Amino acid sequence: MEKQRLKQKSFLSMAFGGPYHYSDLDLRAGHKPLIEKYGLSDVHFNRIMEIFKETLTELNISANELQGMMEILESMRDAVLNR
């Protein structure tokens, strides 16, 4: 899990303007084995989005900020799901 946590931290940092950078190709390559082996799909992406939104709501992030962050993550759906 520690390795996964680092990946999530790096991804979220990159998504919201931090120092890490992943291209669409990086996201596609990194998730391709998960799609092929485990059937990673929109169902999984949607659940992660729900958990993220619940967490931001618990942290009292404003509705405008929350919406903006959700839009940023949504813009990466096709790359993560290799479409």
Wavefront OBJ file of the C-alpha trace (Angstrom):
o trace
v 0.000 0.000 0.000
v 2.881 2.391 0.644
v 3.873 2.237 -3.026
v 0.249 2.886 -4.046
v -0.008 5.832 -1.650
v 3.072 7.413 -3.219
v 1.588 6.952 -6.689
v -1.691 8.548 -5.592
v 0.141 11.437 -3.933
v 2.235 12.004 -7.060
v -0.816 11.815 -9.316
v -2.885 14.239 -7.251
v 0.074 16.606 -6.920
v 0.474 16.611 -10.696
v -3.262 16.978 -11.331
v -3.487 20.058 -9.157
v -0.351 21.827 -10.346
v 2.354 20.267 -8.199
v 5.877 19.272 -9.108
v 5.110 15.807 -10.476
v 4.296 15.371 -14.133
v 2.589 12.522 -15.911
v 1.672 12.630 -19.584
v -1.351 10.907 -21.082
v 1.068 8.228 -22.247
v 2.334 7.699 -18.687
v -1.208 7.359 -17.377
v -2.151 4.981 -20.173
v 0.943 2.805 -19.726
v 0.615 2.716 -15.961
v -3.011 1.652 -15.999
v -2.946 -0.687 -19.006
v -2.012 -3.763 -16.922
v -4.852 -2.991 -14.508
v -7.306 -2.816 -17.391
v -6.062 -6.041 -18.938
v -5.586 -8.072 -15.763
v -8.323 -6.753 -13.477
v -10.808 -5.077 -15.801
v -10.259 -1.521 -14.555
v -13.261 0.407 -15.865
v -15.542 3.398 -15.446
v -17.101 1.692 -12.424
v -13.756 1.857 -10.617
v -12.980 5.383 -11.800
v -16.431 6.532 -10.646
v -15.888 5.023 -7.201
v -12.561 6.782 -6.782
v -14.242 10.031 -7.798
v -16.976 9.439 -5.189
v -14.430 8.761 -2.443
v -12.420 11.831 -3.423
v -15.543 14.009 -3.360
v -16.604 12.613 0.022
v -13.155 13.359 1.416
v -13.142 16.935 0.120
v -16.626 17.466 1.510
v -15.470 16.223 4.931
v -12.590 18.709 4.710
v -15.088 21.549 4.078
v -13.662 22.421 0.667
v -15.886 25.043 -0.935
v -18.367 23.937 -3.584
v -16.555 25.933 -6.292
v -13.161 24.459 -5.445
v -14.643 20.990 -5.194
v -16.260 21.308 -8.616
v -13.016 22.545 -10.155
v -11.024 19.678 -8.684
v -13.577 17.123 -9.839
v -13.435 18.559 -13.373
v -9.654 18.258 -13.418
v -9.792 14.618 -12.370
v -12.611 13.886 -14.814
v -10.482 15.275 -17.642
v -8.038 12.405 -17.028
v -10.595 9.584 -17.251
v -9.838 8.613 -20.864
v -6.086 8.491 -20.279
v -6.451 6.391 -17.115
v -8.857 4.008 -18.873
v -6.741 3.893 -22.043
v -9.335 5.289 -24.429
l 1 2 3 4 5 6 7 8 9 10 11 12 13 14 15 16 17 18 19 20 21 22 23 24 25 26 27 28 29 30 31 32 33 34 35 36 37 38 39 40 41 42 43 44 45 46 47 48 49 50 51 52 53 54 55 56 57 58 59 60 61 62 63 64 65 66 67 68 69 70 71 72 73 74 75 76 77 78 79 80 81 82 83
